């Protein structure tokens, strides 16, 4: 089972920073980041639409230029990184899940991935339109994220041509695992931090789990003989 560092390693370091990614990369097979666009059209790494929770700034991410954003403290003195910086850090060293938070930014994300010349990047999103466009524009590996309200997540992912299904862990059942694998989908569940849930994920035969503390999760798996 693959270990995916959720926002790098958000339980240990400030989420979605280079510091968190370096920590996540110590133990994870893949790290995951969230992409948003600045006022001047640069993709940066930020989960929320606003700055208030994770930085000492305020207001919408998209209202500020990159220069203004990088003057902020994203925790422990870390700056808000650009997607290009993340590609430079992870490329060739660790897999990367790049979550598109804002439909319409996927072309730019794919262009940057191509320019970086790295493999092992999966573009993921809750938005079906993003998955369709990435396949159409770039033919890249994609993943559909679902949190509920989807009658048949595996069918939805397959209809979009996605390669990975990423359901919230509470949605995962043996039937969903079987259906996903039958259709050729990898199944990566989120967010799994509890030791008992890690054990259950292993028992279910899930392909990967997103976790806030990859090194802890790796330690649990090692103790369980995985």
C-alpha positions as CSV (number, residue, x, y, z in Angstrom):
1,X,0.0,0.0,0.0
2,X,1.3,3.4,-1.0
3,X,1.7,6.2,1.5
4,X,0.7,9.7,0.3
5,X,1.8,12.7,2.4
6,X,-1.3,14.9,2.7
7,X,-0.2,18.5,2.1
8,X,3.3,17.2,2.6
9,X,3.1,16.2,6.3
10,X,0.6,18.6,7.8
11,X,0.6,17.0,11.2
12,X,4.3,17.7,11.7
13,X,5.1,20.8,9.7
14,X,3.2,23.8,8.3
15,X,0.9,22.3,5.6
16,X,1.7,22.9,1.9
17,X,5.1,24.3,2.5
18,X,8.5,23.1,1.2
19,X,9.3,22.2,4.8
20,X,6.3,20.0,5.0
21,X,7.0,18.4,1.7
22,X,10.6,17.6,2.6
23,X,9.3,15.9,5.8
24,X,6.7,14.0,3.9
25,X,9.2,12.8,1.3
26,X,11.3,11.1,4.0
27,X,8.7,8.4,4.3
28,X,6.0,8.8,1.7
29,X,5.9,7.3,-1.8
30,X,4.0,10.4,-3.0
31,X,3.2,13.8,-1.6
32,X,0.0,15.8,-2.3
33,X,-0.3,19.6,-2.7
34,X,-3.2,22.0,-3.5
35,X,-3.0,24.6,-6.3
36,X,-4.4,28.1,-6.5
37,X,-3.7,31.0,-8.8
38,X,-2.4,34.4,-7.7
39,X,-3.7,37.7,-9.0
40,X,-0.8,37.8,-11.5
41,X,-1.5,34.3,-12.7
42,X,1.1,32.2,-10.9
43,X,0.2,28.8,-9.4
44,X,1.0,28.6,-5.7
45,X,0.5,25.9,-3.1
46,X,-2.5,26.7,-0.8
47,X,-5.5,24.6,0.3
48,X,-7.9,27.3,1.4
49,X,-9.3,30.0,-0.9
50,X,-8.3,32.5,1.8
51,X,-5.1,33.1,3.7
52,X,-6.4,33.4,7.2
53,X,-6.1,29.9,8.5
54,X,-2.5,29.0,7.4
55,X,-0.7,32.3,7.1
56,X,-0.4,35.6,8.9
57,X,-2.2,37.2,5.9
58,X,-5.9,37.8,5.3
59,X,-8.3,37.7,2.5
60,X,-8.5,35.7,-0.8
61,X,-5.4,34.1,-2.2
62,X,-6.3,35.3,-5.7
63,X,-6.5,38.9,-4.6
64,X,-2.7,39.2,-4.1
65,X,0.3,39.0,-6.4
66,X,3.0,36.4,-5.9
67,X,5.4,39.0,-4.5
68,X,2.8,40.0,-1.9
69,X,2.0,36.4,-1.0
70,X,5.6,35.4,-0.5
71,X,6.1,38.2,2.1
72,X,3.7,36.3,4.3
73,X,4.6,33.7,6.9
74,X,3.0,30.3,6.2
75,X,4.3,28.9,9.5
76,X,7.8,28.5,11.1
77,X,9.0,31.3,8.7
78,X,8.1,29.3,5.6
79,X,6.9,31.1,2.5
80,X,4.0,30.1,0.3
81,X,5.7,28.0,-2.4
82,X,5.0,28.1,-6.1
83,X,4.0,25.0,-8.0
84,X,7.2,25.3,-10.0
85,X,9.2,25.1,-6.8
86,X,7.3,22.0,-5.7
87,X,8.0,20.4,-9.1
88,X,11.7,21.2,-8.7
89,X,11.7,19.7,-5.2
90,X,9.7,16.5,-5.8
91,X,10.6,15.8,-9.5
92,X,12.5,12.5,-9.8
93,X,12.5,12.0,-6.0
94,X,8.9,11.4,-5.1
95,X,5.5,11.0,-6.7
96,X,3.3,14.0,-6.7
97,X,-0.5,14.5,-6.5
98,X,-1.4,18.0,-7.7
99,X,-4.9,19.0,-6.7
100,X,-6.6,21.6,-8.8
101,X,-8.8,23.6,-6.5
102,X,-10.0,26.1,-9.1
103,X,-11.3,24.9,-12.5
104,X,-9.6,26.9,-15.3
105,X,-6.1,26.5,-13.9
106,X,-5.5,23.0,-15.1
107,X,-4.0,24.0,-18.4
108,X,-1.3,26.1,-16.7
109,X,-0.6,23.3,-14.2
110,X,-0.1,20.8,-17.1
111,X,2.1,23.2,-19.0
112,X,4.3,23.6,-15.9
113,X,4.5,19.8,-15.4
114,X,5.5,19.4,-19.1
115,X,8.1,22.2,-18.8
116,X,9.6,20.6,-15.7
117,X,10.0,17.4,-17.7
118,X,9.1,15.1,-14.8
119,X,7.0,12.0,-14.6
120,X,5.1,10.7,-11.6
121,X,2.6,13.6,-11.4
122,X,-1.1,12.8,-11.1
123,X,-3.5,15.8,-11.5
124,X,-6.4,15.3,-9.1
125,X,-9.6,17.2,-8.5
126,X,-13.1,17.1,-7.1
127,X,-14.2,18.8,-10.4
128,X,-15.2,16.5,-13.3
129,X,-14.5,19.3,-15.8
130,X,-10.9,19.4,-14.7
131,X,-10.4,15.7,-15.2
132,X,-11.9,15.9,-18.7
133,X,-9.8,18.9,-19.6
134,X,-6.5,17.4,-18.4
135,X,-7.1,14.2,-20.4
136,X,-8.0,16.3,-23.5
137,X,-5.3,18.9,-23.2
138,X,-2.4,16.9,-21.9
139,X,-3.3,13.2,-21.7
140,X,-1.8,13.1,-18.2
141,X,-2.6,10.7,-15.3
142,X,-5.6,11.9,-13.4
143,X,-7.6,11.2,-10.2
144,X,-11.2,12.0,-9.2
145,X,-11.7,13.0,-5.6
146,X,-15.1,12.2,-4.0
147,X,-16.4,13.1,-0.5
148,X,-20.0,11.9,-0.8
149,X,-23.1,12.5,-2.8
150,X,-21.8,10.4,-5.7
151,X,-24.0,7.4,-6.3
152,X,-21.3,5.3,-7.9
153,X,-17.8,6.8,-7.5
154,X,-16.0,4.1,-9.5
155,X,-18.3,4.5,-12.5
156,X,-18.0,8.3,-12.3
157,X,-14.2,8.1,-12.3
158,X,-14.2,5.5,-15.2
159,X,-16.6,7.6,-17.3
160,X,-14.2,10.6,-17.0
161,X,-11.2,8.4,-18.0
162,X,-9.5,8.9,-14.6
163,X,-6.8,6.6,-13.5
164,X,-7.3,7.0,-9.7
165,X,-10.3,7.2,-7.5
166,X,-9.8,9.1,-4.3
167,X,-12.7,8.7,-1.9
168,X,-12.9,9.9,1.7
169,X,-12.0,6.9,3.8
170,X,-15.5,6.6,5.2
171,X,-16.9,5.9,1.7
172,X,-14.6,2.9,1.2
173,X,-16.2,-0.5,1.2
174,X,-15.0,-3.9,0.0
175,X,-17.4,-3.6,-2.9
176,X,-16.0,-0.2,-3.9
177,X,-12.4,-1.6,-3.8
178,X,-13.5,-4.6,-6.0
179,X,-15.3,-2.4,-8.5
180,X,-12.5,0.0,-8.8
181,X,-9.9,-2.7,-9.3
182,X,-12.2,-4.4,-11.8
183,X,-12.3,-1.2,-13.9
184,X,-8.5,-0.7,-13.7
185,X,-8.7,2.1,-11.2
186,X,-6.2,2.6,-8.4
187,X,-8.0,3.5,-5.1
188,X,-6.4,6.0,-2.8
189,X,-8.4,6.9,0.3
190,X,-8.1,10.1,2.5
191,X,-7.4,11.0,5.2
192,X,-6.1,8.1,7.2
193,X,-4.2,8.8,10.4
194,X,-5.5,6.5,13.1
195,X,-3.6,3.2,13.7
196,X,-6.8,1.1,13.5
197,X,-7.8,2.8,10.3
198,X,-4.4,2.1,8.8
199,X,-4.9,-1.6,9.7
200,X,-8.4,-1.6,8.1
201,X,-7.0,0.1,4.9
202,X,-4.5,-2.7,4.6
203,X,-7.2,-5.3,5.2
204,X,-9.4,-3.8,2.5
205,X,-6.6,-3.9,-0.1
206,X,-6.6,-0.2,-0.8
207,X,-3.8,0.9,-3.2
208,X,-2.8,3.9,-1.1
209,X,-3.8,6.2,1.7
210,X,-3.3,10.0,2.2
211,X,-2.1,10.7,5.7
212,X,-1.0,13.7,7.7
213,X,2.0,12.1,9.2
214,X,3.6,9.8,6.6
215,X,6.5,8.6,8.8
216,X,4.1,7.6,11.6
217,X,1.9,5.7,9.1
218,X,5.0,4.0,7.6
219,X,6.0,2.9,11.1
220,X,2.6,1.4,11.7
221,X,2.7,-0.5,8.4
222,X,6.2,-1.8,9.2
223,X,5.0,-3.1,12.5
224,X,2.1,-4.8,10.8
225,X,4.5,-6.5,8.3
226,X,3.7,-4.3,5.3
